[in-house]
Amino acid sequence: MLRSRALFTSVTHLISVSWPFHPRRTPFYYGWVIWVFSVLGLLLSVPGQTMGMAVFTDYFIEVFSLPRTELSLAYLFGTLGSTFFLTRAGRWFDVYGGRIMVPLSAFFLGLMVFYFSFADKFISWIDGPSWITLLVVVVGFFGVRFFGQGVLTSCSRNLLLPWFVTRRGLVSGLRNVFVSFVFSIAPLGIAGLIAVFGWRETLWGMALIVGFIFSVLALFFIRDNPASCGLLPDGKKYNAKKEVFQEKLSLSLKEARRSPVFWIYSLSLAIHAFFGTALTFHIVAIFSESGLSREVAFSYFLPVAIFSTSANLLASWLVDSSALKPFLIIMLGSFILGSLGFISLDTKWGYWALAFGFGIGGGLWHVVSNLAFIRFFGPAHIGEVSGFSTSISVFASALGPFVFSAAADVSGSYGTAAKLCLLGLIALLVAALIIPQTEPSSPC
């Protein structure tokens, strides 16, 4: 630990808070610049998110000559492998800060996206057995999932937390409005780019933007916290006693894992990752099973974006003066409705129940995931605590596509796996209603 702190000190000396300019020189509160880069970091993690990779699924099946279930298996192995390093990556954020971690994770995400654009050429050059193909694809999925959905997402989310205290929920919510909407329509946008430029060229463009342009700008503009810049959170004076009280209540990861609250929130976030990832990854096949076209499948993301953005905006306005428990309960209830819609997707009400349920639930998911761990366990170890929770969600997202694909192979329908998810959601809803949830670190 002492060695880590010494290294952190040397890194901060190498990159001065005043390089290339001092944040105090800006005519407005610098936390809003951090807000912009928090938004951009989350948006540019799309190549590592399921909705970013899912659009390329059919192209990967064709160029890699892999059956859908084997591609899902490669996604499973790659994503599972990334989960073993995410808690450590969260610890890196606590030690080195966002100014180091955000640009590095963005650079390596871009590198892995570029790798994926040439993976089929590499496989053809080797001309080896089929397990070589699977290994190359697993490495690609490991890279984009670890650096994208894992490190860049977690670091970009945590980056904003020290800069706002009394308005943390509202400011995070404003960020999530953009993120929820873009995440929801990203598959449609990427599909449009592929139609115009081609799948390989689209990957090149994504790699350039996140891996070079964003990583350089992030290094220039990101600062770790207001204290290091001689500033106060929220850009004004706040209740210092309350903030000190919050710091004293900060729990380590070991202490947080003993709390049932940690597990009910982590598992509730994870089941959405499991179910939502499977739905997005197999979106065309799932809609086709219900007699719906590819165009209808991708257009589904538009109403989801509208519902998600609306729920996010309303919840963010309310959450700073409210406990999180009602938001968790409504989120789980929305996912239950979405599950029923999934099972009845061949009906008109099923389509809209799926879109409404997953849209509202997805919007609340962003609110809950942003605030749960800092409210219940404090800011001192937020990177490690949220990193471990993220590893659970990423683990679940790895299993989702494979389990749904395997269930479809065995039972002939994706609805079988959806029914199992429905039972899990009901169990979590009951637990959320029963478990006491005290928020010692809430700013309200």
LUMGUSE-952846 format. One record per residue (C-alpha): residue number from 1; z, x, y. Coordinates in Angstrom, 2 decimals. Each point is the difference from the previous one (the first is absolute). Layout:
# residues N
  gunu       pz       px       py
   NUM        Z        X        Y
...
//
This chain:
# residues 444
  gunu       pz       px       py
     1     0.00     0.00     0.00
     2     0.85     2.84     2.37
     3    -3.30     1.66    -0.83
     4    -1.86    -3.26     0.75
     5     1.73    -0.35     3.36
     6    -0.82     3.62     0.86
     7    -3.65    -0.60    -0.87
     8     0.03    -3.17     2.10
     9     1.36     1.97     2.96
    10    -2.75     2.63    -0.36
    11    -2.71    -2.66    -0.18
    12     1.25    -1.77     3.12
    13    -0.01     3.35     1.82
    14    -3.61     0.54    -1.06
    15    -1.02    -3.41     1.35
    16     1.88    -0.53     3.23
    17     0.70    -3.53     1.20
    18    -1.74     1.00     3.26
    19    -3.23     1.04    -1.77
    20    -2.62    -0.88     1.12
    21     1.96    -2.07     2.57
    22     3.52    -1.34     0.43
    23     0.49    -3.74    -0.72
    24     2.18    -0.37     3.11
    25    -3.09     0.55     2.14
    26    -1.58    -3.28    -1.10
    27     0.38    -2.80     2.59
    28     1.19    -2.43    -2.71
    29     2.42     0.12    -2.91
    30    -1.40     2.39    -2.60
    31     1.14    -2.22    -2.85
    32    -3.14    -2.06     0.56
    33    -2.15     3.05    -0.75
    34     1.95     0.36    -3.25
    35    -0.64    -3.71    -0.60
    36    -3.76     0.60     0.28
    37     0.11     2.84    -2.52
    38     2.23    -1.99    -2.33
    39    -2.63    -2.75     0.07
    40    -2.86     2.44    -0.52
    41     1.78     1.80    -2.82
    42     0.50    -3.26    -1.89
    43    -3.55    -1.20     0.67
    44    -1.54     3.30    -1.07
    45     1.95    -0.05    -3.26
    46    -2.52    -2.66    -1.12
    47    -2.01     2.48    -2.16
    48     3.17     0.51    -2.05
    49     0.93    -3.68    -0.13
    50    -1.19    -2.30    -2.75
    51    -2.07    -2.12     2.37
    52    -1.83     3.17     1.04
    53    -0.70     1.25    -3.52
    54    -0.66    -3.44    -1.50
    55    -3.31    -0.37     1.86
    56    -1.26     3.11    -1.79
    57     1.08    -1.21    -3.47
    58    -3.42    -1.24    -1.18
    59    -1.73     3.11     1.39
    60     2.50     2.27    -1.79
    61    -0.51    -1.91    -3.26
    62    -3.74     0.64     0.31
    63    -0.05     3.67     1.08
    64     2.87     1.11    -2.25
    65    -1.27    -2.11    -2.96
    66     3.52    -1.31    -0.61
    67     0.90    -3.51    -1.21
    68     2.12    -2.02     2.42
    69     3.13     0.37    -2.14
    70    -0.41     3.80    -0.20
    71    -0.45     0.22     3.77
    72     3.16    -2.09     0.37
    73     1.72     2.41    -2.40
    74    -1.09     2.98     2.15
    75     1.35    -1.82     3.05
    76     3.24    -0.59    -1.90
    77     0.44     3.66    -1.01
    78    -0.92     1.32     3.45
    79     2.31    -2.38     1.82
    80     2.85     0.45    -2.47
    81    -0.25     3.76     0.43
    82     0.32    -0.37     3.77
    83     3.24    -1.98    -0.27
    84     1.90     3.00    -1.40
    85    -0.47     1.87     3.30
    86     0.52    -2.76     2.58
    87     3.78     0.27     0.22
    88    -0.34     3.72     0.66
    89    -2.67    -0.76     2.62
    90     2.49    -2.35     1.68
    91     2.51     2.85     0.05
    92    -2.66     2.20     1.64
    93    -0.29    -2.59     2.76
    94     3.77     0.15     0.57
    95    -0.17     3.81     0.20
    96    -3.34     0.77     1.70
    97    -0.61    -3.18     2.01
    98    -3.06    -2.11     0.66
    99    -1.78     2.55     2.16
   100    -0.47     2.22    -3.03
   101    -0.24    -2.58    -2.76
   102    -2.44    -2.50     1.55
   103    -2.79     2.52     0.79
   104     0.43     1.78    -3.35
   105    -0.12    -3.20    -2.04
   106    -3.03    -1.23     1.97
   107    -1.83     3.29    -0.52
   108     0.56    -0.01    -3.75
   109    -0.90    -3.69    -0.27
   110    -3.32     0.77     1.67
   111    -0.50     2.92    -2.39
   112     0.59    -2.22    -3.05
   113    -2.34    -2.72     1.31
   114    -2.66     2.70     0.41
   115     0.75     1.17    -3.54
   116    -0.62    -3.53    -1.32
   117    -3.42    -0.11     1.69
   118    -1.16     2.95    -2.14
   119     2.00    -0.65    -3.17
   120    -2.99    -1.41    -1.89
   121    -2.09     3.09     0.89
   122     2.81     2.22    -1.22
   123     0.16    -1.93    -3.29
   124    -3.78     0.31    -0.48
   125     0.19     3.74     0.66
   126     2.74     0.52    -2.59
   127    -1.76    -2.29    -2.53
   128     3.13    -0.10    -2.15
   129     1.63    -2.62    -2.25
   130     1.11    -3.40     1.28
   131     3.60     1.12     0.49
   132    -1.21     2.43     2.69
   133    -1.45    -2.95     1.92
   134     3.29    -1.86    -0.31
   135     1.96     3.07     1.16
   136    -2.21     0.53     3.08
   137     0.44    -3.64     1.00
   138     3.78     0.13    -0.63
   139     0.27     3.02     2.34
   140    -1.89    -1.91     2.68
   141     2.20    -3.06    -0.31
   142     3.13     2.18     0.01
   143    -1.07     1.64     3.27
   144    -0.99    -3.10     1.95
   145     3.00    -1.99    -1.20
   146     2.57     2.73     0.62
   147    -1.24     1.03     3.44
   148    -1.23    -3.47     1.06
   149     2.14    -2.84    -1.27
   150     2.93     2.34    -0.52
   151     0.56     2.74     2.57
   152    -2.15    -1.05     2.97
   153     1.10    -3.63    -0.22
   154     3.71     0.79    -0.30
   155    -0.02     2.69     2.70
   156    -1.99    -2.12     2.45
   157     2.40    -2.92    -0.51
   158     3.15     2.12     0.41
   159    -1.45     1.91     2.97
   160     0.57    -2.93     2.34
   161     3.59    -0.86    -0.98
   162     1.93     2.56     2.16
   163    -1.93    -0.92     3.15
   164     1.12    -3.64     0.17
   165     3.42    -1.47    -0.84
   166     0.67    -3.30     1.79
   167    -3.66    -1.06    -0.29
   168    -0.71     1.59    -3.38
   169    -1.03    -3.20    -1.75
   170    -2.28    -1.22     2.77
   171    -1.67     3.38     0.51
   172    -0.48     0.47    -3.74
   173    -1.37    -3.53    -0.16
   174    -2.56     0.65     2.71
   175    -1.14     2.97    -2.04
   176    -0.14    -2.12    -3.13
   177    -2.19    -2.60     1.65
   178    -2.76     2.59     0.22
   179     0.75     1.50    -3.40
   180     0.20    -3.34    -1.85
   181    -3.25    -1.22     1.51
   182    -1.92     3.22    -0.65
   183     1.38     0.35    -3.53
   184    -1.04    -3.56    -0.73
   185    -3.58     0.41     1.22
   186    -0.42     3.65    -1.06
   187    -1.77    -0.85    -3.29
   188    -2.51    -2.12     1.90
   189    -0.59     2.75     2.57
   190    -0.33     2.78    -2.57
   191    -2.38    -2.14    -2.06
   192    -2.13    -0.42     3.14
   193    -0.05     3.77     0.61
   194    -1.01     0.63    -3.60
   195    -2.83    -2.52     0.33
   196    -1.31     1.83     3.07
   197     0.70     3.68    -0.78
   198     0.73     0.18    -3.74
   199     3.28     0.56    -1.86
   200    -0.11     3.80     0.12
   201    -0.77     0.16     3.71
   202     2.77    -2.50     0.73
   203     2.48     2.29    -1.75
   204    -1.25     2.93     2.11
   205     0.60    -1.94     3.21
   206     3.50    -1.03    -1.08
   207     0.85     3.58    -0.96
   208    -1.18     1.34     3.37
   209     1.95    -2.54     2.04
   210     3.35     0.25    -1.79
   211    -0.15     3.59    -1.21
   212    -1.21     1.74     3.14
   213    -0.09    -2.16     3.13
   214     3.28    -1.85    -0.53
   215     1.94     2.96    -1.42
   216    -0.86     2.18     3.03
   217     0.89    -2.72     2.50
   218     3.25    -0.74    -1.84
   219     1.03     3.65     0.22
   220    -0.61    -0.05     3.77
   221     1.72    -3.28     0.86
   222     2.74    -0.79    -2.54
   223     3.62     0.93     0.76
   224     2.82    -0.54    -2.48
   225     2.61    -1.85     2.06
   226     0.94    -0.79     3.61
   227     3.07     2.27     0.00
   228    -2.14     3.11    -0.58
   229    -2.03    -0.98     3.09
   230     3.00    -0.69     2.21
   231    -0.66    -3.75    -0.16
   232     1.96    -3.07    -1.12
   233    -1.13    -2.61    -2.57
   234    -1.74    -3.07     1.47
   235    -0.66     1.95     3.20
   236     3.27    -1.10     1.55
   237     3.73     0.22    -0.52
   238     1.38    -1.69    -3.06
   239     3.37    -0.61    -1.64
   240     0.92     3.57    -0.98
   241     3.13    -1.08    -1.90
   242    -2.04    -2.33    -2.14
   243    -2.52     2.73    -0.74
   244     2.75     2.45    -0.99
   245     1.45    -2.72    -2.20
   246    -3.37    -0.34    -1.70
   247    -0.21     3.73    -0.65
   248     3.45     0.03    -1.61
   249    -1.11    -2.81    -2.33
   250    -3.06     1.90    -1.24
   251     0.01     0.24    -3.78
   252    -1.62     2.61    -2.22
   253    -2.52    -0.95    -2.65
   254     2.66     0.35    -2.70
   255     2.25    -2.45     1.83
   256    -2.85    -2.42     0.77
   257    -1.02    -0.17    -3.67
   258     3.47    -1.32    -0.88
   259    -0.58    -3.05     2.18
   260    -1.54    -3.18    -1.50
   261    -1.52    -0.62     3.43
   262    -2.15     3.12    -0.36
   263    -1.35    -1.25    -3.32
   264    -0.68    -3.60     1.01
   265    -2.04     1.17     2.99
   266    -1.73     2.83    -1.86
   267    -0.97    -2.22    -2.95
   268    -1.14    -2.82     2.29
   269    -2.25     2.43     1.87
   270    -1.17     1.49    -3.30
   271    -1.04    -3.27    -1.63
   272    -2.33    -0.66     2.92
   273    -1.44     3.48    -0.52
   274    -0.44    -0.78    -3.72
   275    -1.59    -3.42     0.45
   276    -1.84     0.62     3.26
   277    -1.50     3.29    -1.20
   278    -1.31    -1.62    -3.19
   279    -1.50    -2.89     1.98
   280    -1.71     2.34     2.46
   281    -1.15     2.52    -2.63
   282    -1.60    -2.68    -2.21
   283    -0.87    -2.46     2.79
   284    -3.65    -0.46    -1.01
   285     0.76    -0.40    -3.72
   286     2.92    -2.40     0.66
   287    -2.09    -2.27     2.23
   288    -2.92     0.21    -2.42
   289     2.28    -1.25    -2.79
   290     0.55    -3.15     2.08
   291    -3.73    -0.40     0.68
   292     0.10     1.43     3.51
   293    -2.48     2.53     1.40
   294     0.51     3.56     1.26
   295    -0.57    -1.23     3.55
   296     2.75    -2.62    -0.36
   297     2.30     2.67    -1.47
   298    -0.32     2.28     3.03
   299     0.08    -2.88     2.49
   300     3.43    -0.89    -1.42
   301     1.46     2.87     2.02
   302    -0.79    -1.67     3.33
   303     2.35    -3.02    -0.31
   304     2.59     2.35    -1.51
   305    -0.26     2.16     3.12
   306     0.51    -3.01     2.28
   307     3.02    -1.30    -1.94
   308     1.48     3.49    -0.33
   309    -0.37     0.84     3.68
   310     1.47    -3.35     1.11
   311     3.03     0.34    -2.29
   312     0.54     3.60     1.04
   313    -0.09    -0.80     3.70
   314     2.42    -2.91    -0.28
   315     2.42     1.87    -2.29
   316    -0.03     3.10     2.21
   317     0.94    -2.12     3.01
   318     2.96    -1.49    -1.89
   319     1.27     2.88    -2.11
   320     1.80     2.04     2.68
   321     2.52    -2.84     0.41
   322     0.08    -1.07    -3.65
   323     1.10     1.23    -3.39
   324    -2.69     1.15    -2.45
   325     1.11    -2.22    -2.89
   326    -1.92    -3.15     1.12
   327    -3.17     2.06     0.42
   328     0.38     1.41    -3.52
   329     0.48    -3.49    -1.45
   330    -3.02    -1.45     1.83
   331    -2.08     3.02    -1.05
   332     0.82    -0.52    -3.69
   333    -0.61    -3.76     0.31
   334    -3.42     0.69     1.54
   335    -0.94     2.31    -2.85
   336     1.04    -2.69    -2.48
   337    -2.39    -2.42     1.72
   338    -2.71     2.66    -0.09
   339     0.59     0.51    -3.73
   340    -0.50    -3.69    -0.66
   341    -3.21     0.17     2.01
   342    -1.18     2.99    -2.05
   343     0.58    -1.89    -3.25
   344    -1.99    -2.97     1.39
   345    -2.67     2.00     1.83
   346    -2.79    -2.14    -1.44
   347     1.22    -2.88     2.21
   348    -0.39    -0.25     3.77
   349     3.77    -0.29     0.56
   350     0.49     3.08    -2.19
   351    -2.17     2.15     2.28
   352     1.91    -1.07     3.11
   353     3.41     0.26    -1.70
   354    -0.87     3.56    -1.01
   355    -1.21     0.92     3.50
   356     2.93    -1.71     1.77
   357     2.67     1.29    -2.39
   358    -1.14     3.60    -0.07
   359    -0.87    -0.07     3.70
   360     3.41    -1.26     1.16
   361     1.82     2.10    -2.60
   362    -2.00     3.10     0.91
   363     0.80    -0.42     3.69
   364     3.72    -0.30    -0.77
   365    -0.24     2.92    -2.44
   366    -0.82     2.30     2.93
   367     3.01    -1.24     1.98
   368     2.39     0.35    -2.94
   369    -1.28     3.42    -1.12
   370     0.24     1.42     3.53
   371     3.57    -1.08     0.73
   372     1.86    -0.43    -3.30
   373     1.09     3.57    -0.70
   374     0.89     1.11     3.51
   375     2.01    -3.21     0.54
   376     1.96     0.19    -3.25
   377     0.28     3.77    -0.45
   378    -0.42     1.57     3.46
   379    -2.40     2.59     1.46
   380     1.35     3.37    -1.18
   381    -1.69    -0.02    -3.43
   382    -2.69    -2.58     0.70
   383    -2.83     2.22    -1.27
   384     1.61     0.60    -3.39
   385     1.31    -3.57    -0.46
   386    -3.26    -1.67     1.02
   387    -1.93     2.67    -1.92
   388     1.76    -0.92    -3.23
   389    -0.64    -3.70     0.63
   390    -3.63     0.82     0.75
   391    -0.26     1.86    -3.30
   392     1.12    -3.18    -1.79
   393    -2.66    -2.03     1.81
   394    -2.69     2.59    -0.67
   395     1.06     0.08    -3.67
   396    -0.37    -3.79    -0.10
   397    -3.37     0.17     1.74
   398    -1.13     2.45    -2.68
   399     0.93    -2.36    -2.81
   400    -1.48    -3.12     1.61
   401    -3.75     0.53    -0.46
   402     0.41     1.33    -3.54
   403     2.34    -2.78    -1.13
   404    -2.27    -2.70     1.42
   405    -3.08     1.62    -1.53
   406     1.70     0.41    -3.39
   407     1.28    -3.59     0.13
   408    -3.53    -1.21     0.69
   409    -1.32     2.05    -2.94
   410     2.63    -1.38    -2.38
   411     0.32    -3.61     1.15
   412    -3.39    -0.47     1.66
   413     1.51    -0.91     3.38
   414     1.61     1.72     2.97
   415     2.18    -3.10     0.34
   416     2.24     1.19    -2.85
   417     1.30     2.94     2.03
   418     0.33    -2.24     3.08
   419     2.31    -2.33    -1.93
   420     2.25     2.95    -0.92
   421     0.11     1.01     3.68
   422     0.95    -3.56     0.89
   423     3.05     0.20    -2.30
   424     0.99     3.33     1.57
   425    -0.28    -1.43     3.52
   426     2.18    -2.98    -0.90
   427     2.66     2.34    -1.41
   428    -0.07     2.13     3.18
   429     0.25    -3.09     2.19
   430     3.13    -1.13    -1.86
   431     1.51     3.50     0.37
   432    -0.85     0.09     3.73
   433     1.80    -3.30     0.50
   434     3.12     1.13    -1.88
   435     0.50     3.66     1.04
   436     2.02     0.48     3.24
   437    -1.93     1.97     2.61
   438     2.10     1.54     2.78
   439    -1.91     1.99     2.63
   440     2.34     2.65     1.45
   441    -2.91     1.82     1.68
   442    -1.68    -3.00     1.55
   443    -0.58     0.38     3.72
   444     0.68    -3.66     0.60
//
